Amino acid sequence: MQMILIWCVLASVLAMHLWATLLVLRDGSSSTKQRAAQLAFVWLVPLLGSILVMYFNRERHNLSDGKYRGLPDAGDDYGYSGEYYKGTKNVITGTPSGTATADD
């Protein structure tokens, strides 16, 4: 019974090492030297190496195209509340505050 348990543990550790190896080999954002170092870490540091490699390779980040994002569109009121915007608009256009305009 103990031998079966030992073989199951060894097989699961081997499977985890193989999975981590596949993750490293499929990583397109690392250089060849980085991949070689990660593979050495996986196989030379039992359990911890493969756990850390699987942890750091769990999310696939989109590579940047090297351009900055554009500024977000502030809309027509630039973040002001409606009353403040209408009051500012009335001051600029010279409309008295009590009269209604076509834009209201």
C-alpha positions in Angstrom: 0.0 0.0 0.0 2.8 2.4 0.8 4.5 1.7 -2.5 1.4 2.6 -4.4 1.2 5.9 -2.4 4.8 6.7 -3.1 4.4 6.0 -6.8 1.3 8.2 -7.0 3.1 11.1 -5.3 6.1 10.7 -7.6 3.9 10.5 -10.7 2.0 13.7 -9.7 5.3 15.5 -9.1 6.5 14.4 -12.4 3.3 15.5 -14.1 3.6 18.9 -12.4 7.2 19.3 -13.6 6.2 18.4 -17.2 3.3 20.9 -17.1 5.6 23.6 -15.9 8.1 22.7 -18.6 5.4 23.0 -21.3 4.4 26.4 -19.9 8.0 27.6 -20.1 8.5 26.3 -23.6 5.3 28.0 -24.8 6.1 31.3 -23.3 6.8 33.6 -26.2 7.6 36.7 -24.2 10.8 35.3 -22.6 14.2 35.2 -24.2 16.0 31.9 -24.8 18.3 32.5 -21.8 15.3 33.2 -19.6 13.5 30.1 -20.7 16.7 28.0 -20.0 17.0 29.5 -16.5 13.3 28.7 -15.8 13.7 25.2 -17.1 16.8 24.7 -14.9 14.8 26.1 -11.9 11.9 23.7 -12.5 14.0 20.6 -12.7 16.7 21.5 -10.1 14.5 22.8 -7.4 11.9 20.1 -6.7 8.3 21.2 -6.3 9.0 24.8 -5.5 10.5 25.4 -8.9 7.5 24.1 -10.8 5.0 25.7 -8.4 6.7 29.2 -8.9 6.9 28.8 -12.7 3.3 27.8 -12.9 2.3 30.7 -10.6 4.2 33.3 -12.7 3.0 31.9 -16.0 -0.7 31.6 -15.1 -1.8 34.8 -16.7 -1.1 35.7 -20.3 -0.6 39.4 -20.7 -1.1 41.0 -24.0 2.1 42.4 -25.4 2.2 46.1 -25.9 2.3 47.6 -29.4 4.7 50.3 -28.2 2.2 53.1 -28.4 0.6 55.2 -25.7 -3.1 55.0 -25.2 -5.0 58.1 -26.4 -6.6 60.4 -23.9 -10.1 59.5 -22.8 -12.9 61.5 -24.2 -14.1 63.8 -21.5 -17.6 64.2 -23.0 -19.4 67.5 -23.4 -19.3 68.7 -19.8 -15.8 67.7 -18.8 -16.8 66.1 -15.6 -18.8 69.0 -14.2 -22.3 68.5 -12.7 -25.2 69.8 -14.7 -26.0 72.9 -12.7 -22.4 74.1 -12.6 -22.0 73.5 -16.3 -25.2 75.3 -17.1 -24.2 78.2 -14.9 -20.8 78.5 -16.5 -22.4 78.3 -19.9 -24.8 81.1 -19.0 -22.0 83.3 -17.9 -20.0 82.7 -21.0 -22.9 83.3 -23.4 -24.3 86.2 -21.4 -27.7 84.5 -20.9 -29.5 85.5 -17.6 -29.8 82.6 -15.2 -33.6 82.7 -15.0 -34.2 82.3 -18.8 -34.3 79.0 -20.6 -32.2 78.4 -23.7 -32.7 76.0 -26.6 -29.9 73.8 -25.3 -31.5 73.1 -21.8 
